């Protein structure tokens, strides 16, 4: 099983982790609420975990333009 990270704003792949190389308990998923788990974590038909996160570019854009937080999407 692999864990794939993708940006929730621009949908760019951020990275991939092979579960054999990491203890999933250390990733902090158990600290998420049930609502957060539903929103940010999903499994595909092959059993791989997909995590929705934020990439560095979108993070920097939100830091520079905090009013973008009110928008559903700010990527044009």
C-alpha positions in Angstrom: 0.0 0.0 0.0 1.2 3.5 -0.8 0.1 6.9 0.6 -0.4 9.6 -2.0 -0.5 13.3 -1.1 -2.3 15.8 -3.4 -3.0 19.5 -3.0 -6.6 20.3 -2.4 -6.4 23.6 -4.2 -4.4 23.0 -7.4 -4.6 19.1 -7.4 -0.8 18.8 -8.0 0.7 15.6 -6.6 2.8 16.5 -3.6 4.4 13.1 -2.8 4.1 9.4 -2.2 5.1 7.3 0.8 5.5 3.5 0.7 3.9 2.1 3.8 6.7 -0.4 4.2 9.0 2.5 4.9 6.9 4.4 7.5 4.8 3.7 10.6 1.4 5.2 9.8 0.8 5.9 13.5 3.6 8.5 13.2 1.7 10.3 10.4 -0.9 11.7 12.9 -4.0 10.5 11.1 -5.4 9.3 14.4 -5.4 13.0 15.6 -7.9 13.9 12.9 -11.6 14.2 13.8 -14.0 11.9 11.9 -15.1 14.8 9.8 -11.5 15.7 8.9 -10.8 12.0 8.0 -13.8 12.0 5.7 -12.7 15.2 4.1 -8.9 14.6 3.7 -8.4 10.8 3.5 -9.7 8.3 1.0 -8.8 4.8 -0.3 -8.8 3.7 -3.9 -9.8 0.3 -5.2 -6.3 -1.0 -4.8 -6.2 -0.1 -1.1 -3.9 2.9 -1.5 -4.5 5.9 0.8 -5.0 9.3 -0.8 -4.4 12.3 1.5 -5.6 15.8 0.5 -3.2 18.4 1.8 -1.8 21.8 0.6 1.3 22.3 -1.5 3.9 24.9 -0.8 2.8 27.2 -3.6 -0.8 27.3 -2.5 0.3 27.7 1.1 2.4 30.7 0.2 -0.4 32.2 -1.8 -2.8 31.9 1.2 -0.2 33.6 3.4 0.2 36.5 1.0 -3.6 36.8 0.4 -5.5 35.7 3.5 -8.8 36.8 2.0 -8.5 33.8 -0.4 -9.5 31.5 2.6 -13.1 32.7 2.0 -13.1 31.5 -1.6 -14.0 28.0 -2.7 -11.1 28.1 -5.1 -8.5 30.7 -5.9 -6.6 28.8 -8.6 -7.4 30.2 -12.0 
